[in-house]
Amino acid sequence: MKPWGWGIAGGLVGLVAGFAATIAIGLVAFEVFKVSQREGAAAMGLVFMIGPVGAVIGAIIGATFAVWFARRSTRAIADKVTGERTNPASSRSLRLVVAVVAGGGVGYWIGLALLHLALAIRGSRSFDNYAAALALSHISTIVMLAGAALGAWIVLRRRASQA
């Protein structure tokens, strides 16, 4: 299978594993820190807000390791066939992954700060309609994706200007 195929498979496995690990860690943390489970709000926040972030991080890590392993295996097979050492892959992919994860992490925290700021300006945490609550609840996710995209753009732009 091609490295991109392994990347998709690794990303899917990482997606599921990241979500499951996030939920498990969150439930343990709820018990350790004695978080109130009134009306299941903490569990819903864990499953619908925090869990997807862990899933995205798991998918990125899973895809990265799968592609790295597939390229390494392909290179090892080519070395055996040709009898000489081929050039190792550049560290650009590692820089790209680090930039995406760091940008996403910083973006997520900025998004949470924006969410708290919007709720403070609004003065109330209750909403009249579902659309407003849904829009505000996705601020952190949207800013996280924008931060990850910005990190990727910076790494890829730098490489294009150096070429």
SEVEX-120555 format. One line per 8 residues: number of its first residue (from 0); their letters; for each residue y, x, z of N, C-alpha, C. Coordinates in steps of 0.05 Angstrom, whole numbers, plus 32768, in hexadecimal, padded with zeros to 4 digits. Layout:
NUM) a) Y,X,Z,Y,X,Z,Y,X,Z  ...
//
This chain:
0) mkpwgwgi) 7FE9,8011,8000,8000,8000,8000,8019,8012,8000  802E,8009,7FF3,8047,8017,7FF2,8055,8018,800D  8066,802B,8011,8074,802D,802B,8085,8013,8031  8091,8007,801D,80A0,7FEF,8023,808E,7FD8,802C  8076,7FD7,8021,8063,7FC2,802A,805B,7FC7,8048  8057,7FE0,804F,8052,7FE6,806B,806A,7FE0,807C  8082,7FE4,8071,809A,7FDE,8080,809C,7FC0,8086  8096,7FAF,8072,8096,7F92,8077,8081,7F8A,808B
8) agglvglv) 8069,7F95,8089,8054,7F8E,809C,805C,7F98,80B8  8066,7FB1,80BA,806F,7FBB,80D4,8086,7FAB,80E0  8098,7FA2,80CF,80AE,7F92,80D8,80A5,7F77,80E3  8091,7F6B,80D6,8087,7F51,80E0,8078,7F55,80FB  8068,7F6A,80FC,805A,7F6F,8116,806F,7F75,812C  8083,7F85,8125,8098,7F8C,8138,80A8,7F73,8141  80AC,7F61,812E,80BB,7F48,8134,80AC,7F38,8149  8092,7F34,8145,8083,7F24,8158,8080,7F33,8173
16) agfaatia) 807A,7F4D,8171,8076,7F5D,818A,8090,7F5F,8199  80A7,7F63,818B,80C1,7F64,8199,80C8,7F4B,81A7  80C3,7F34,819A,80C9,7F1A,81A6,80B7,7F16,81BF  809D,7F1B,81BC,808B,7F18,81D2,8092,7F2A,81EA  8098,7F43,81E4,80A0,7F56,81F9,80B9,7F4E,8207  80CD,7F44,81F7,80E6,7F3B,8203,80E2,7F23,8216  80D1,7F10,820D,80CC,7EF9,821D,80BD,7F01,8237  80A9,7F13,8234,809A,7F1B,824C,80AC,7F2A,8260
24) iglvafev) 80BC,7F3D,8256,80CE,7F4C,8267,80E2,7F39,8274  80EC,7F26,8265,8100,7F13,8270,80F4,7F01,8286  80DB,7EF8,8282,80CF,7EE7,8296,80C9,7EF7,82B0  80C1,7F0F,82AD,80BD,7F20,82C5,80D8,7F25,82D3  80ED,7F2A,82C3,8107,7F2F,82CF,8111,7F16,82DD  810B,7EFE,82D2,8113,7EE5,82DF,8106,7EE3,82FB  80ED,7EEB,82FD,80DF,7EE9,8317,80E9,7EFE,832A  80EE,7F16,8320,80F6,7F2C,8332,8112,7F26,833D
32) fkvsqreg) 8124,7F1D,832C,8140,7F19,8334,8145,7EFC,833D  8130,7EEC,833F,8131,7ED0,8348,8147,7EC0,833A  8146,7EC0,8320,8159,7EB1,830F,8152,7E93,8312  8167,7E83,8314,8164,7E66,8317,8158,7E5B,82FD  8144,7E4A,8300,8137,7E3D,82E8,813F,7E20,82E6  8156,7E19,82EF,815F,7DFE,82EF,8160,7DF3,82D2  8151,7DDE,82CD,8150,7DD1,82B3,8146,7DE3,829D  813B,7DFA,82A3,8130,7E0C,828F,8145,7E1B,827E
40) aaamglvf) 815D,7E1B,8287,8173,7E28,8278,816E,7E46,8274  8164,7E54,8289,8160,7E70,8287,814A,7E76,8272  8135,7E66,8273,811F,7E6B,8260,8128,7E65,8243  8138,7E50,8240,8142,7E4B,8225,8154,7E61,821B  8165,7E6C,822D,8176,7E82,8225,8165,7E9A,821D  8150,7E9E,822C,813E,7EB5,8226,8130,7EB2,820B  8126,7E9A,8206,8116,7E96,81ED,8128,7E94,81D5  813F,7E86,81D8,8150,7E81,81C0,8167,7E94,81BB
48) migpvgav) 816F,7EA3,81D0,8185,7EB6,81CC,817C,7ED3,81CF  816E,7EDA,81E5,8167,7EF5,81EA,814E,7EFD,81DA  813A,7EEB,81D8,8122,7EF1,81C9,8126,7EFA,81AD  8137,7EEC,819D,813C,7EF4,8181,8148,7F10,817F  8158,7F18,8192,8163,7F33,8192,814D,7F48,8195  813B,7F43,81A8,8124,7F55,81AB,8112,7F55,8193  810F,7F3E,8186,80FF,7F3C,816E,810B,7F4D,8157  8125,7F4B,8154,8132,7F5B,813F,8130,7F79,8144
56) igaiigat) 8133,7F81,815D,8130,7F9D,8164,8113,7FA6,8160  8100,7F95,8167,80E4,7F9B,8162,80DD,7F9D,8145  80E9,7F8C,8135,80E4,7F8D,8118,80EF,7FA7,810C  8107,7FAF,8114,8113,7FC8,810A,8101,7FE0,8112  80F9,7FE0,812B,80E8,7FF7,8134,80CD,7FF6,8126  80C1,7FDF,8123,80A7,7FDD,8116,80A8,7FE5,80F9  80BC,7FDB,80EB,80BF,7FE3,80CE,80C4,8000,80CB  80D5,800C,80DC,80DB,8028,80DB,80C2,8039,80DF
64) favwfarr) 80B3,8033,80F4,809B,8043,80F9,8086,803F,80E3  8084,8027,80D8,8070,8022,80C3,8078,8032,80A9  8091,8032,80A2,809A,8041,808A,8097,805E,808F  809E,8068,80A6,809C,8084,80AD,807F,808D,80AB  806D,807D,80B6,8050,8084,80B6,8046,8083,8099  804E,806F,808A,8044,806C,806E,804E,8084,805D  8067,808C,8060,8071,80A3,8051,8063,80BC,8059  805E,80BF,8073,8051,80D7,807D,8034,80D9,8072
72) straiadk) 8026,80C2,8072,800B,80C2,8067,800B,80C7,8049  801D,80BB,803B,801F,80C0,801E,8025,80DD,8018  8037,80E9,8028,803E,8105,8024,8026,8117,802A  8017,8110,803F,7FFF,8120,8046,7FEA,811F,8030  7FE6,8107,8024,7FD3,8105,800E,7FDD,8115,7FF6  7FF7,8114,7FF0,8002,8123,7FD9,7FFF,8141,7FDE  8002,814A,7FF7,7FFF,8166,7FFD,7FE3,816F,7FF9  7FCF,815E,8000,7FB3,8166,7FFC,7FAC,8167,7FDF
80) vtgertnp) 7FB7,8155,7FCF,7FB1,8154,7FB3,7FBE,816C,7FA4  7FD7,8171,7FAA,7FE5,8187,7F9C,7FE1,81A2,7FA8  7FD9,81A3,7FC1,7FD5,81BC,7FCF,7FEE,81CA,7FD8  8005,81BD,7FD5,801E,81C9,7FDF,802D,81B5,7FEF  8040,81BF,7FFF,804F,81AE,8011,8066,81A1,8002  8068,8187,8004,807F,8179,7FF8,8096,8178,800B  80AD,8172,8001,80C5,8170,8012,80C3,815A,8026  80C9,815F,803F,80C8,8149,8053,80DF,8135,804D
88) assrslrl) 80DB,811D,8056,80EF,8108,8052,8108,8110,8062  811F,8108,8058,8138,810E,8066,813A,80FD,807F  814D,8105,8090,8151,80F6,80A9,8164,80DE,80A5  816A,80D8,808B,817C,80C1,8086,8171,80A7,8090  8157,80A3,808D,814C,8089,8096,814E,8087,80B5  814A,809E,80C3,814D,809D,80E0,8169,8098,80E8  817D,80A4,80DA,8199,809F,80E0,81A0,8082,80DB  8194,8077,80C5,8199,805B,80BF,818F,8048,80D4
96) vvavvagg) 8176,804D,80DE,816B,803C,80F3,817B,803F,810D  8183,8057,8114,8193,805B,812C,81AE,804C,812A  81BA,804E,8112,81D4,8041,810E,81D1,8023,810F  81BC,8018,8104,81B8,7FFB,8104,81B3,7FF1,8120  81A2,7FFF,812F,819C,7FF7,814B,81B5,7FFA,815C  81C3,8010,815A,81DB,8014,816B,81F0,8001,8163  81F5,7FFD,8149,8209,7FE9,8141,8202,7FCD,814A  81E9,7FC6,8148,81E0,7FAC,8151,81E4,7FA9,816F
104) gvgywigl) 81DD,7FBD,817E,81E0,7FBC,819B,81FD,7FB9,81A4  820E,7FCA,8198,822B,7FC8,819F,8236,7FAE,8196  822E,7FA5,817E,8237,7F8B,8174,822E,7F74,8186  8216,7F75,8190,820C,7F60,81A2,821D,7F5E,81BB  8224,7F75,81C7,8234,7F75,81DF,8250,7F6C,81D9  825B,7F73,81C2,8276,7F69,81BB,8274,7F4B,81B6  825F,7F42,81AA,825B,7F25,81A6,825A,7F16,81C0  824C,7F21,81D4,824A,7F14,81EE,8266,7F13,81FB
112) allhlala) 8275,7F29,81F8,8291,7F29,8203,82A2,7F14,81F5  829F,7F11,81DB,82AE,7EFC,81CD,82A5,7EE0,81D5  828B,7EDD,81DA,8282,7EC3,81E4,828E,7EBC,81FF  828E,7ECF,8211,829A,7ECA,822B,82B8,7EC5,8229  82C5,7ED4,8217,82E1,7ED0,8213,82E7,7EB4,8208  82D7,7EAB,81F5,82DA,7E90,81EA,82D6,7E7B,81FF  82C2,7E7F,820F,82BD,7E6B,8225,82D3,7E6B,823A  82DE,7E83,823F,82F4,7E84,8253,830D,7E77,8248
120) irgsrsfd) 8313,7E7B,822E,832A,7E6F,8221,8326,7E50,8221  830E,7E48,821B,8309,7E2B,8219,830B,7E1E,8235  8303,7E2D,824A,8306,7E22,8265,82EF,7E12,826F  82DB,7E0C,825E,82C4,7DFD,8266,82AC,7E06,8257  8295,7E03,8263,827C,7E0B,8256,826D,7DF2,824B  8279,7DDB,824D,826C,7DC3,8242,8279,7DBC,8228  826A,7DB1,8216,8274,7DAB,81FB,8270,7D8D,81F5  8282,7D83,81E3,8280,7D68,81DB,826B,7D63,81C5
128) nyaaalal) 8267,7D77,81B4,8253,7D74,819F,8242,7D8D,819D  822C,7D8A,818F,8218,7D9F,818D,8221,7DB5,817B  8230,7DAF,8166,8239,7DC3,8152,824A,7DD9,815F  825C,7DD1,8171,826D,7DE5,817E,825D,7DF7,8190  824A,7DEB,819F,8239,7DFB,81B0,8228,7E0E,81A0  821D,7E05,818A,820C,7E16,8179,821D,7E2D,816D  8235,7E26,8163,8246,7E3B,8157,824D,7E51,816C  8254,7E49,8184,825B,7E5C,8198,8243,7E6C,81A1
136) shistivm) 822C,7E60,81A2,8214,7E6E,81AC,820B,7E84,8199  8213,7E83,8180,820A,7E97,816D,821E,7EAD,8167  8234,7EAD,8177,8247,7EC2,8173,823B,7EDE,8177  822C,7EE1,818C,8221,7EFC,8192,820D,7F05,817D  81FD,7EF2,8172,81EA,7EF9,815D,81F8,7F01,8144  820D,7EF2,813C,821B,7EF8,8124,822A,7F13,8126  8236,7F19,813D,8244,7F32,8140,8230,7F49,8142  8218,7F44,814D,8203,7F58,814D,81FA,7F60,8131
144) lagaalga) 81F6,7F4C,8120,81EE,7F51,8104,8204,7F60,80F5  821D,7F58,80FB,8234,7F66,80EE,8235,7F83,80F7  8230,7F88,8111,8230,7FA4,811B,821A,7FB4,810F  8202,7FA8,810B,81EC,7FB6,80FF,81F2,7FBC,80E2  81FE,7FA9,80D4,8205,7FAD,80B8,821B,7FC3,80B5  822E,7FC3,80C8,8242,7FD8,80C7,8236,7FF4,80CC  8224,7FF6,80DF,8216,800F,80E3,8207,8019,80CB  81F9,8007,80BD,81EB,800E,80A5,81FE,8016,808F
152) wivlrrra) 8214,8008,808C,8227,800E,8077,8234,8029,807B  823A,8030,8095,8245,804A,809A,8232,8061,8092  8219,805E,8099,8205,8073,8093,8201,8075,8074  81FE,805E,8067,81FA,805E,804A,8212,8067,803B  822A,8060,8044,8243,8068,8037,8246,8086,8039  8240,8092,8051,8242,80AE,8055,8230,80BE,8042  8218,80B3,803E,8205,80C1,802C,820E,80BF,800F  8219,80A8,8007,8223,80A5,7FEC,823A,80B7,7FE6
160) sqa) 824C,80BB,7FF9,8263,80CD,7FF5,825B,80EA,7FF5  8245,80F1,8002,823B,810D,8002,822C,8114,7FE9  8221,8100,7FDB,8211,8105,7FC3,8222,810C,7FAB
//
